[in-house]
């Protein structure tokens, strides 16, 4: 299986390296035979190739089984003809990645990291399903010295396909979907609400409710357990998922998956490039490692290996090895090393259990 790595800018290369080492460990110990290929995207691609998404990167991603991204952007490219982020938007469009899944949960034992009181944050577990290739981010843009506009458009087909993703995801969770819009003001939101209602009729086992985006932002900090799956449009999803990430304790903890109808998925931590700490070994690699776990499960169907990696990450977070954003002193590399130490132990225990079961079957025979 071919995994394309897009380390990108800022802290992207550091966190991607720690995630890659975890994937390499699983590949070696579980005979997965992963093949890694590294390509440029974002600012570094502008420096090397004159554009944020070179054709070679597109070609590699199209042929990949899954893609792991670090981060893009930074002030070094503020005056570039094309922003580094344009490369990521183009890649999503080329691959047809219209749905972004951002899970955020408060890990048991880490409630104290949340800015909310522990009794409010405890057991919060929300999945934000964000439409990814429509809305004002992709609409026609106009800018002059005196006026500017960003066109926000949605079609019924665009809303239907991402709504199906949310309802299917809810079936594996608590069977609740909250569709978020601004239907009291925006025409696109009124179409959004009507379309989601129509799709919901095909999922009688799922409870659907609607909320305005401002009410949702308030409810997330007052009672995050009120939500199971949040379905929303591109810009609202961007904002709400970042809010939810802080409730979990740090934006450096959370992963995301961008998926379409077939083809490779794109997996990335939701944090930015953090250029102020780039190259200092101070970044939090947990979001990238969590993204690698999503890549294994949702991208390659390796659910057992994904569960082992996720369990190792959670155990590491409950220990004393924490990066500065979580109140600790550990370096990026030390955090990654601790996750792999725990993963190695879990793999050893699994192998010993398999050997014991084989031995018992031999005795019975």
Residue pairs with C-beta under 8 A, 6 or more apart in sequence:
1 32
1 33
1 34
1 35
1 65
1 66
1 300
2 34
2 35
2 36
2 37
2 63
2 64
2 65
3 23
3 34
3 35
3 36
3 37
3 64
3 65
3 66
3 67
3 68
3 295
4 36
4 37
4 38
4 39
4 60
4 61
4 64
4 66
4 67
4 68
4 264
5 16
5 20
5 36
5 37
5 38
5 39
5 67
5 68
6 12
6 16
6 38
6 39
6 40
6 41
6 57
6 61
6 67
6 68
6 69
6 70
7 13
7 16
7 17
7 38
7 44
7 70
8 16
8 41
8 42
8 43
8 44
8 69
8 70
8 71
8 72
8 84
8 273
9 42
9 43
9 44
9 70
9 71
9 72
9 73
9 74
9 84
9 273
9 275
9 278
10 71
10 73
10 74
10 272
10 273
10 274
10 275
10 278
11 70
11 71
11 271
11 273
11 274
11 275
11 277
11 278
11 283
11 332
12 42
12 69
12 70
12 71
12 72
12 273
13 70
14 70
14 278
14 279
14 281
14 283
14 285
14 332
14 333
15 70
15 71
15 269
15 283
15 284
15 285
15 287
15 288
15 332
16 68
16 69
16 70
16 288
17 336
18 285
18 288
18 289
18 332
18 333
18 335
18 336
18 339
19 68
19 285
19 288
19 289
19 291
19 292
19 336
20 36
20 68
20 292
21 336
21 340
22 289
22 292
22 309
22 336
22 339
22 340
22 343
23 34
23 36
23 68
23 292
23 295
23 296
24 34
24 36
25 340
25 343
25 344
25 347
26 32
26 34
26 296
26 305
26 308
26 309
26 343
26 347
27 33
27 34
29 344
29 347
30 305
30 347
32 302
32 305
37 60
37 64
39 54
39 56
39 57
39 60
39 61
40 48
40 49
40 54
40 57
41 52
41 53
41 57
41 69
41 72
41 84
41 87
41 88
41 91
42 52
42 71
42 72
42 73
42 84
42 85
42 87
42 88
42 273
43 52
43 72
43 73
43 74
43 76
43 77
43 80
43 84
43 273
45 51
45 52
45 53
45 54
45 57
45 84
45 87
46 52
46 77
46 80
46 82
46 84
48 54
49 56
51 82
51 87
52 72
52 82
52 83
52 84
52 85
52 86
52 87
52 88
52 90
53 86
53 87
53 88
53 90
53 91
53 94
57 87
57 91
58 91
58 94
61 67
61 91
61 94
61 95
61 264
61 266
62 94
62 95
62 263
62 264
64 264
65 264
65 299
65 300
66 264
66 265
66 267
66 295
66 299
66 300
67 264
67 265
67 266
67 267
68 267
68 268
68 288
68 291
68 292
68 295
69 88
69 266
69 267
69 268
69 291
70 268
70 269
70 288
71 268
71 269
71 271
71 272
71 273
71 274
72 84
72 85
72 87
72 88
72 273
73 83
73 84
73 85
73 272
73 273
74 84
74 273
74 275
74 278
75 275
76 275
77 83
77 84
89 137
89 138
91 97
91 266
92 98
92 132
92 133
92 258
92 266
93 133
93 138
95 260
95 263
95 264
95 266
96 133
96 260
96 261
96 263
97 132
97 133
97 258
97 259
97 260
97 265
97 266
98 131
98 132
98 133
98 134
98 158
98 161
98 162
98 259
98 260
99 129
99 130
99 131
99 132
99 161
99 162
99 165
99 258
99 259
99 260
100 128
100 129
100 130
100 131
100 132
100 237
100 241
100 256
100 257
100 258
101 127
101 128
101 129
101 130
101 165
101 169
101 256
101 257
101 258
101 259
101 294
101 298
102 127
102 128
102 130
102 237
102 241
102 244
102 245
102 254
102 255
102 256
102 270
103 125
103 126
103 127
103 128
103 254
103 255
104 124
104 125
104 126
104 127
104 128
104 241
104 244
104 245
104 247
104 248
104 254
105 124
105 125
105 126
105 248
106 114
106 121
106 122
106 123
106 124
106 125
106 224
106 247
106 248
106 249
107 248
107 249
107 314
107 317
107 318
108 123
108 318
109 318
110 249
110 317
110 318
111 118
111 121
111 122
112 118
113 248
113 249
113 250
113 326
113 327
114 120
114 121
114 246
114 247
114 248
114 249
115 246
115 247
116 221
116 224
116 247
120 222
120 223
120 224
121 224
121 247
123 225
124 224
124 225
124 247
124 248
125 173
125 225
125 228
126 220
126 224
126 227
126 228
126 229
126 230
126 244
127 169
127 173
127 228
127 229
127 230
128 229
128 230
128 232
128 237
128 240
128 241
128 244
129 162
129 165
129 166
129 169
129 229
129 230
129 231
129 232
129 237
130 162
130 232
130 233
130 234
130 236
130 237
130 238
130 241
131 154
131 158
131 159
131 162
131 232
131 233
131 234
131 237
132 162
132 234
132 237
132 258
133 158
133 234
134 153
134 154
134 155
134 158
134 233
134 234
135 152
135 153
135 154
135 188
135 233
135 234
135 235
136 150
136 151
136 152
136 234
136 235
137 150
137 234
137 235
137 238
138 234
139 150
139 151
139 152
139 153
140 149
140 150
140 151
141 148
141 149
141 150
141 151
142 148
142 149
152 186
152 188
152 235
153 188
154 188
154 191
154 192
154 233
156 191
156 195
159 191
159 192
159 195
159 196
159 199
160 195
160 198
160 199
161 261
162 231
163 179
163 195
163 196
163 199
163 200
163 231
164 199
165 259
166 177
166 179
166 229
166 231
167 177
167 199
167 200
167 202
167 203
167 206
169 229
170 176
170 177
170 203
170 206
170 228
170 229
171 203
171 205
171 206
173 228
173 229
174 228
175 205
175 206
175 207
175 228
176 206
176 207
176 208
176 209
176 227
176 228
176 229
177 200
177 206
177 207
177 208
177 209
177 228
177 229
177 230
177 231
178 208
178 209
178 210
178 211
178 216
178 227
178 228
178 229
178 230
178 231
179 192
179 193
179 196
179 208
179 209
179 210
179 211
179 231
179 232
180 210
180 211
180 212
180 213
180 216
180 230
180 231
180 232
180 236
180 240
181 189
181 190
181 192
181 193
181 210
181 212
181 213
181 232
181 233
181 236
182 189
182 212
182 213
182 214
182 236
183 189
183 190
183 192
183 193
183 210
183 212
184 212
188 233
189 233
192 233
193 210
196 208
196 210
196 231
197 208
200 206
200 208
211 219
213 232
213 236
213 239
213 240
216 230
216 240
217 239
217 240
217 243
219 226
219 227
220 227
220 240
220 243
220 244
220 247
221 243
221 247
224 244
224 247
230 237
230 240
232 240
241 254
241 256
241 270
242 251
242 270
245 251
245 253
245 254
245 270
248 254
249 326
250 284
250 286
250 325
250 326
251 270
251 271
251 287
251 325
252 269
252 271
252 283
252 284
252 286
252 287
252 323
252 325
252 326
253 284
253 286
253 287
253 290
253 317
253 326
254 269
254 270
254 271
254 287
254 290
255 267
255 268
255 269
255 270
255 287
255 288
255 290
255 291
255 293
255 294
256 267
256 268
256 269
256 270
256 291
256 294
257 265
257 266
257 267
257 291
257 294
257 295
257 298
257 299
258 265
258 266
258 267
258 268
259 265
259 266
259 298
264 299
265 295
265 298
265 299
267 291
267 292
267 294
267 295
267 298
267 299
268 288
268 291
269 287
269 288
269 290
269 291
270 287
271 284
271 287
274 283
277 283
281 331
281 332
281 333
282 323
282 324
282 331
282 332
283 323
283 332
284 323
284 325
284 326
284 332
284 335
285 323
285 332
285 335
285 336
285 339
286 313
286 317
286 323
286 335
286 339
289 309
289 313
289 336
289 339
290 310
290 313
292 309
293 306
293 309
293 310
293 313
294 306
296 302
296 303
296 305
296 306
296 309
297 303
297 306
297 307
308 343
308 346
308 347
308 350
309 339
309 343
311 346
312 339
312 340
312 342
312 343
312 346
313 339
315 342
316 335
316 338
316 339
316 342
317 326
319 338
320 328
321 328
321 330
321 334
321 335
321 338
322 328
322 329
322 330
322 335
323 330
323 331
323 332
323 335
330 338
